[in-house]
Amino acid sequence: MLIDRIRFGPAGYPIDAPKERAFSYLREIGLDAMEYQAVRAIPKNEDVLSWVRKEASENDIMLSLHAPYAINLCSEEKGEASIKRLIDSGIAASKMGAGHITFHPGYYGKMSGEDALRAAIEALKRVRDGLNSLGINLELGPETTGKPSQLGSLDEVLRMSEEVDGVRPTIDFAHIHAREGGSIRGRGDYERILRTIEGRLGDLNGLIIHFTEVELAKSGIGERMHHDLGSGYGPPFEPLAEIIAEYGLRWIVISESPLLERDSVKMRALYMSALSKVKNL
């Protein structure tokens, strides 16, 4: 996805404005991205899709779309329905002007990790073929997932990107942190992850990033609950803001905290502070 600059925005409509003012409000508070939440239902009303496209364009809000949680590309029983949901999500995304579809790939179930990954890759090839047949060209973004029962380790989403045209992962740092038992504590941990991504994809620009602080499950592995920025849970945002500023990365950073756009504004402020320090060096 071609992203012109670093952009920040919430996962869904803002909590502090009515829906009809959502996009103008995001612009007013200095935000310029939003992830449309189609996690429970894919929008099909043409008037709604046209309105979203118009409002986002007029207010310079770059859109992505989160496809339904019900998708499970690893399941024989749910595979066909999951492929259809992703294609339908692509149709909706195309009509509203979103260039990237984020989705959770599925669950291992009784399959080995490799078998689950192969099933997901083959399903994604069918999704890509289906979208191509409709003349729809957008990114499919398997998300790094936060629970060990879910397909979606960093390596797995990178494998999907390497093996299927038009796939570029959604990088959720909270999920990586939780899945790896609280692994992101500072700048070095982010740099380790980013080196891996750059080495596999060839470029760090153009990524969709999810961020929130997250409470780990009682076992110490996997996510339990999202928390507000500054809650004391990890991962810390400040080191990531420094990296974005120093490398001049062109990302869309989506806030998944319970405070949505309020924490997007905080993330942007932390980035701007880091950027001012870089400029003063």
N, C-alpha and C positions, 0 to 999 in steps of 0.2 A: 504494500500500500504506500503510495507516494505521500509522505507527510512533509510539509514545507518547513516546519519549525517545531520546537517543543510545545506541546499543548496539554492542557489540564482540563478535566471535567469529571462529572459524576457517573455512576452506574445507575442510570434511570433519571426520571424527571426530578428536578430540585425539590427539596422539602419545604423551602421557604417562599415558594411562589405558586400561584395556580397554574394548572397545566397550560392554559391558553397564553400565559406569559412566560413559559418555561425558557424558551430560547433567548428572548430579549433580556430576561433576568440574568441568565448565565453570562451574556455579553456584558451587562452592566456591572457585574461583580468581578470581571476580568478573566472569565473562563472561556474556553474556545473549543471544547469537545464534549461529547456525551455518548454513552453506550446505551442504545435503546434496549429495554428489557423485554424480550419476547420469550422469557423463560417458562411461562405457563401457557401462553397462547400466541400464535403467530398472527400479526395484524394482516387483514385481507381487505379491509374497507378502503376503497380507492381514494375517497375523500380524505381519510386520515393520513394515508401514505403521502398523498400530494401535499397536505398541510405540513407534515413533518419536513418533507423535502424543501418546501418553500421557506419555512421559518428557519430551518438550519442554515440554508444558503444565505438568506438575508442577514443573518446575525453572525456569519462566519463560524458556525459550530460544526466541526468535523465529526461525522457520525460513524460508529460501528454498531453492530447488533449482536446481542447475546441470544443464541438459539435455545430451544427448550431443554430443560433439565432431563426430560424423559428420553433423550437420545442415548442409545447404547449400541455402538457399532460393533461390540464384541459378541453380542447376543444373537444366536440363531433365530430365536423367537421374535425379537424386537428389531432385528437388523433391517428388514425391509421398511418397516414403519420409520425407523431412524433415518434411513437414506431419504425417504420422502420428506421428513421434517426438515432435514438440512437443505434439500432442494427448495422446499417452500419458503424456508428462511432466506435463501438466496434471492428468490423472486421478490419477497417483501423488502429485503435490504436494497436491492437494485432500484426498486420503485421509490424508496425514500432517500436514496442517495448515499447509503452507507457502503463503504468499500471493503469491509472486513466482517466476517462472521466468527464470533467467539463461541466455542462449545466445549462441553466436557465429553471426551471420547467414549467413556463407558466404564464397565466394571470387569475385573478378571473373572469373577465367578469361579467355576471349577477349571478354567483354562490355565495353562501355563502363561507366564508373562509374554513369551515369544509368540505363542499361538494367538493370544488376545491382540497383540500388536499387529500380527499379519492379517487378522480378520478386519481390524480397523483400517489398515492401509488399503486392502482390497475394496472395502466399502467406500472409502474416500475417493478412490479412482472412479467408482460408479457415480458418486455425487458430482465429481468434476465433469465427467462425460455428460451427465444430465444437465448441468448448468451450461456447458458449452453448446449443447444442442438447442438451448433456449437463447443463445447469444448473450449469456450473462458472464461477465468476467470480473470476479472479485476474489478476495483472499478467503481461504478457509483457515480458521485459526484454532487448532486444538490447544486447549489451555492446560498449563501445568496444574495438576490437581493436588488437593491437600490431604487426601486420605490414602493409606496404603492399600485399600481394597479397590481403588480406582486406577484404571489405566491413565497415565499422564505424568510420569516422571519427566524430568528435563530431557534425559536421553531419548525417551519414547516420543515426545512431541518433536524433537529434532529429527528422529528417524522418519517420522511421517512427512516432515518438510523436505527431507532429502529424497524421498521415494515417490512423492506425488506432486505434480506440477501445480503451482498456485496455492500451495499450503505454506503458511508462515505462522509460527506459534504465537499464541497469546501468553506472555510471561507474567505469571502471578507470583510475585516474590513472597507473599504471605504463605501461599500454598507450598512453595519450595521450602521455606523456613519450617513449616509445620511437618511436612512429609519427612524432612531430614532431622526431625527431633530438636528444632530450635537452632538451626545451623548458621543463621545470618546474624552475626553480632557486631560486625564492623565493616569498614571499607574493603578489607582484604577478602571477605566472604563474597561481597558483591562482585569484586574483580575476578574472583575464581569463576563465578557463574558466567560473567560476561565474556571472559576469555573462551570458555567452552562454546558459547553461542556464536561468537565471532569466528572461531575456528571451524565451526560446522556450517554456518550460513554464509560466511564471507563478509558480512556487514552487520553492524549494530543499528544502523538507522532504519526507520520505517517500522518499528515494533509497536504493538499495542501492549501496554504494561498495566497490570492491576496492582493496586497497593492498598493495604490496610494493616493495622496491627492485629495480631491474632493470638488467642489463647489456645494452648495445646491441649489435646485430650489427656485424660488422667494417666494413660499409659506413657505419656511423653512423646508419642509419635502420632502425628495427624492433627488436624484442626478440630477445635471444639466450638469456638465462637469468635466472630469479628469484634474488634474494639476500636474506639475513637483514637485518633492520633494523639499521642502524649499520654496514653493510658498506663504506660509502663510495661506493656507487653511488647514483644518484638514483632517483626524486625524494625530497626531504627530507620527513619527516612532520611535523616541529615546526611549520612555518608553517600547515599544514592543521589541526593540532590547535588552534592559536590561533584560526583562523577559526571552527571548530566551536564553540569555547567562547564567543567574542565574539558570534556570531550566534545562539547557542542552537539549533543545527540538530538536528533529529531524523532521524538517519540510522542505518542498519545498516552498520558498517564491518567488512568481511570481510578477514582477513589471508590473503594468498596467498603469504606467504614460506615457505621450506622449513621454518621452525620453527613454522608454524601458530599454535596457541594461545599459545605462549610469546611470540611477537611481538604477538599480540592483547593480552596483558597489558601489554606495553611501550607499545603504542599508547594503551591506556586510561590508563596512568600519565602519559604525556605530555599527554593531554587533561586529566586531573585537575589536573596542574601548571598548565596554561594557564588552567583554570577558576578556580583559587585566585587567580591573578594578576588575573583579571577582577574577581573579588569584592572584591579589596583596592584596586581603583582608586577 
